[in-house]
Amino acid sequence: MASKGKSSESVKVIVRCRPLNSTEEANGNYRIVEMEGRTGAVTLTRPAGGSSEDPKVFSFDKVYDWNSQQATLYAETAAPIVDSVLQGFNGTIFAYGQTGTGKSHTMEGKEAPEELRGIIPRAFHHIFDAITAVANPGKEFLVRASYLEIYNEEIRDLLAKNATHRLELKENTDSGVYVKDLTSYVVKSVRECDKLREFGHKNRKTGETLMNKDSSRSHAIFTITVEQCETMPDGHASIRMGKLNMVDLAGSERQSKTGATGERLKEATRINLSLSALGNCISALVDGKSSHIPYRDSKLTRMLQDSLGGNTKTVMIANLGPADYNYEESLSTLRYANRAKNIQNKPKINEDPKDAMLREFQEEIARLRDQLNAAGTSGGPGGGPGGGHRELVVEKVVEKEVVVERVVGVSQEEVDRIRRELEAAKEAEKQALLDENLAQREEALRAQAALLEQQERMASEAERVAETERKLRDLEAKLIGSDGTNIIDEHARQQQELERYQAELRRREDAEREAARALQEQQDAMLAKEEKYGSLQEEADAKGRKLKKLYAKYKAAQSEIADLQAEFQTEREDMLETVRELTRQLKLKAATIDLFVPPEEQAKIESRAEWDDEAEEWHIARAELAGNAVANGRPQASRHGRRPVSVHAKIASILNPSNPRYKGENVLALELEMPERTTQDYEGVQLNPTIKQAIDAALDDSEELSLEGAQNLPSMYFSYDPEGTGRAKGRKKSIKKPAR
């Protein structure tokens, strides 16, 4: 692969801040972010109640505040990348930021109104408008599109019929990192690209959190590959291929703010790990001392390997939330972006790539043309199989006359009767056919009349259109400038000139900012040099100024270290809380398995499981044939049966009903075996005989009971002794029968 333009180029970093939403305004939150579009500075102020340190100031290539428009953002940041892709470079545009800061709005936007379209749909129009404007007949273009997502460290094809199927990430020396079996469609218009994007967006994983009602739970990458073949005057064909990756990253989030639990917590953990791996790669690229870049720590970093430190023109759009309660997240995003702007890429034009599909298409077209030419010259006119005429096969329909033969044993009168009946049926059928033909003719006449009427209307409409076109040409002919040029064409030319002037103005502004930064660095370097002073006072004043400046830098560095430590501690606590939650879920799953899966079955599963190092997960061979996975392929249950049974089992159960092997599992059809009895019947309460005698006497049917013999009973049951002699003295006590 030939290369051009090997000069180093830094990653362009853009910062965009959304406005306060209705929820933040209702909660009384206020904006802590200030932006200066001319200098590219972002100022972040600590909320009230925190430490009284100075605001944080960062400088970037471009900044866009809450009043920025989608069209302006695209024209100044994304359009140069798309233009470079049309020239044969690789380009990447990706949005990064906290969840709910407007990344999907920046990349995709909304279909209506047109002003709200994001970078991806605008890039479609940009590419096909540029291809249409090419007036060189010797240039041919081939545009392909693909759409994938990285969800829970699994790559999924959003344009496939089964979007949940996991794809593998491969790498070779020719094409670098690629996704095996990824669907790629050849597109010929903006509408086809929009349909693919809409179809893939429906398959993308989204979910609701406390910070975003429609939060993206995966990293999405829409890729457009533009191949162009230009035929030189000497007949040599040159192919260039540019690839544009438009990446909508999932937002970084904290469990304490999003309230993620269960599946959402698992998704957030994967998202944060992949974004952390991306940050580690950026830090390693900027450090300069690291000999190893950890691209393989995540599928995302492997996919963006060529975009960070490779053969790609890259633009990073960092999205911010302006509210005071997101101070830590906004500061982390700004530091992240500030490191990324120091990455150096080496973009080059991809000429005559080995994996260009346009070359394959041209070779296939040439082969088919050769076959057609060979087929046209191999046979004579009307000759053999290769001749110019094809054999016309005509299906012949032969009407057979029904002949009624004389049958032995049938009289002539019967034969005549049958003949008359056949003739009558034939006449009736003929009359029906005539009636049907007449109806068809009437319908055809009505359709012909309607067609004539429609043709007359179309003719009158064509005359009206022709008259309108004539008037339009007359008006256009009148719109001629003083120099003889058409005013409409002149307006289009002026519009193109204006766009060129605006692009040149943007380049000059960028150059001015770079010059201002270089001047500031030069001044700082001059302060560090040894100087000669005319007097001790002059030397003291100069060194005092230098000392104050160095002390301010020292205090800023101390504050930065404290912020980094606090941010690290916050992230550590959040990760620990996530680990605790995941550990609780893991223990719950382990307890469920221990309680409901027998140990011998667990041992069988563990013996069949195999560890996949690349996917970092366990796999069980032929798991698709286990359990309910093959229930649809089994035979239907027999009537009055509990489950599907084979023919052998049915026959065996009929021949030997007593064999329990072939019996169903319906407990109502089984004979129960009673267990040995371990209880006895209830016989009531066993009372003391003396007490029982007293109760029976109390329940006697007589009206009065004599208690003369009561002295024989224990005193605890009868204590009537009015004289205190210790006995009843033969007194009688009338006890009435209690009411029943």
Secondary structure, 3 states (H helix, E strand, C coil): CECCCCCCEECEEEEEECCCCHHHHHCCCCECEEEECCCCEEEECCCCCCCCCCCEEEECCEEECCCCCHHHHHHHHHHHHHHHHHHCCCEEEEEEEECCCCHHHHHCECCCCHHHECHHHHHHHHHHHHHHHCCCCCEEEEEEEEEEEEECCEEEECCCCCCCCEECEEEECCCEEEECCCCCEEECCHHHHHHHHHHHHHHCCEECCCCCCCEECCEEEEEEEEEEEEECCCCCEEEEEEEEEEEECCCECCHHHHCCCCHHHHHHHHHHHHHHHHHHHHHHHHHCCCCCCCHHHCHHHHHCCCCCCCCCEEEEEEEECCEHHHHHHHHHHHHHHHHHCCCEECCCCCECCCCCHHHHHHHHHHHHHHHHHHHHHCCCCCCCCCCCCCCCCCCCCCCCCCCCCCCCCCCHHHHHHHHHHHHHHHHHHHHHHHHHHHHHHHHHHHHHHHHHHHHHHHHHHHHHHHHHHHHHHHHHHHCECCCCCEHHHHHHHHHHHHHHHHHHHHHHHHHHHHHHHHHHHHHHHHHHCCCCCCCHHHHHHHHHHHHHHHHHHHHHHHHHHHHHHHHHHHHHHHHHHHHHHHHHHHHHHHHHHHHHCCHHHHHHHHHHEEEECCCCEEEECCHHHCHHHHHHHCCCCCCCCCCCCCHHHHHHHHHCCCCHHHCCCCHHHCCCCCCCCCCCCCCCCCCCHHHHHHHHHHCCCCCCCCCHHHHHCCCCCCCCCCCCCCCCCCCCCCCCCCCC
